[in-house]
Amino acid sequence: FNGALVAWVDARPGGADMAWYIESLRATVYGDSNCADRFEDGPLRDLAKHLTVGIADEELVFEETHSLAGREAYTARRRGQLDGVEVEVGVTVLKKDHCVYDMVLIAPPGEPFEAAWRDFRGAVSDFQTKGS
């Protein structure tokens, strides 16, 4: 997943599996998997919406369904405010083998987000699960 995030540095992932940060864009990408007992089934769009639940005045900017790692995936971009700060969030969600995979980008709107979005999309397009 981090092949397209060459200029990004590892960050503390908190509750996620992995995270990266790029200072020049003030952007963060993280990836997480929820499998077995943590697996939550539901429509991909609903699972993605759950990832942006803390965004105030949220506006859907872009959404698509596409193929990823041999399965259907959902990607969306949303703008809004997080703790009073303008942000744009990109999410991709995929379900495979009783796991939900979340990939999230958070950056300031405008050029920082657009530059980070290109890296994020590249990283997501390279995503594979074990055995895929």
C-alpha positions in Angstrom: 0.0 0.0 0.0 2.8 2.5 0.7 4.6 2.1 -2.7 2.9 5.2 -4.0 3.6 7.1 -0.7 7.3 7.4 -1.3 7.7 11.0 0.0 5.4 10.3 3.0 6.8 9.3 6.4 5.4 6.7 8.8 3.2 8.1 11.4 1.7 6.7 14.6 -1.4 4.9 13.4 -3.4 5.3 16.6 -6.2 2.7 16.3 -5.4 2.0 12.6 -3.0 -0.6 11.2 -0.7 1.9 9.5 -0.4 5.6 8.8 1.7 8.1 6.8 2.1 11.9 6.9 3.5 14.5 4.5 4.4 17.8 6.1 4.5 19.8 2.9 0.8 19.0 2.3 -0.3 18.7 5.9 -1.9 15.4 4.9 -2.4 12.1 6.6 -3.2 8.7 5.0 -4.1 5.7 7.1 -5.2 2.1 6.4 -7.1 -0.2 8.7 -8.5 -3.7 8.5 -11.4 -5.1 10.6 -11.6 -8.9 10.4 -13.3 -11.8 12.1 -14.9 -10.5 15.3 -14.3 -6.9 14.2 -15.9 -7.4 10.7 -18.9 -5.2 10.2 -21.0 -6.1 7.2 -23.1 -3.5 5.4 -23.3 -1.6 2.2 -19.9 -0.1 1.2 -21.3 3.4 1.0 -22.6 3.2 4.6 -19.3 1.8 5.8 -17.5 4.7 4.1 -19.9 7.3 5.6 -19.2 5.9 9.0 -15.5 7.0 8.6 -16.5 10.6 8.2 -19.1 10.8 10.9 -17.2 13.6 12.8 -17.1 16.0 9.9 -19.4 19.0 10.3 -21.2 20.7 7.4 -20.2 17.7 5.3 -20.5 17.9 1.5 -20.1 14.9 -0.9 -17.7 16.0 -3.6 -17.1 12.7 -5.5 -18.1 9.1 -5.3 -17.6 6.0 -7.4 -17.8 2.2 -7.2 -14.9 0.3 -8.8 -13.0 -2.9 -8.7 -10.1 -3.3 -6.3 -8.2 -6.5 -5.2 -10.8 -8.5 -7.2 -13.8 -7.1 -5.3 -16.1 -4.1 -5.5 -14.9 -1.1 -3.7 -16.3 2.3 -2.9 -14.4 5.6 -3.0 -15.7 9.0 -2.0 -14.4 12.5 -1.2 -16.1 14.8 1.3 -15.5 18.4 2.5 -16.4 19.9 5.8 -15.0 20.9 9.1 -13.2 18.9 11.7 -12.9 20.6 15.0 -13.6 23.9 13.3 -10.9 23.4 10.6 -11.7 23.1 6.9 -10.7 19.6 5.7 -11.3 17.3 2.7 -11.4 13.6 3.3 -11.0 10.8 0.8 -12.1 7.2 1.7 -11.9 3.9 0.0 -13.7 0.9 1.5 -13.4 -2.8 0.4 -14.9 -6.0 1.9 -13.1 -9.3 1.2 -12.8 -12.6 3.1 -14.7 -11.4 6.2 -12.6 -8.3 6.5 -13.4 -4.6 5.9 -10.5 -2.6 4.6 -10.6 1.2 5.1 -8.2 3.6 3.5 -8.5 7.3 4.4 -6.9 10.6 3.4 -7.3 13.8 5.4 -5.9 17.1 4.1 -6.7 20.8 3.7 -9.0 21.4 0.8 -7.6 22.8 -2.5 -4.1 22.1 -3.9 -2.8 20.2 -0.8 -5.7 17.8 -1.0 -5.4 17.4 -4.8 -1.7 16.6 -4.6 -2.3 14.1 -1.7 -5.3 12.7 -3.6 -3.1 11.7 -6.5 -0.7 9.8 -4.1 -3.7 8.3 -2.3 -5.3 7.0 -5.5 -2.0 5.5 -6.6 -1.5 3.7 -3.3 -5.1 2.5 -3.3 -4.8 1.2 -6.8 -1.9 -1.0 -5.7 -3.7 -2.4 -2.7 -3.8 -6.2 -2.4 -5.0 -8.4 0.4 -3.1 -11.6 1.3 -4.0 -14.2 -1.2 -5.4 -11.7 -3.8 
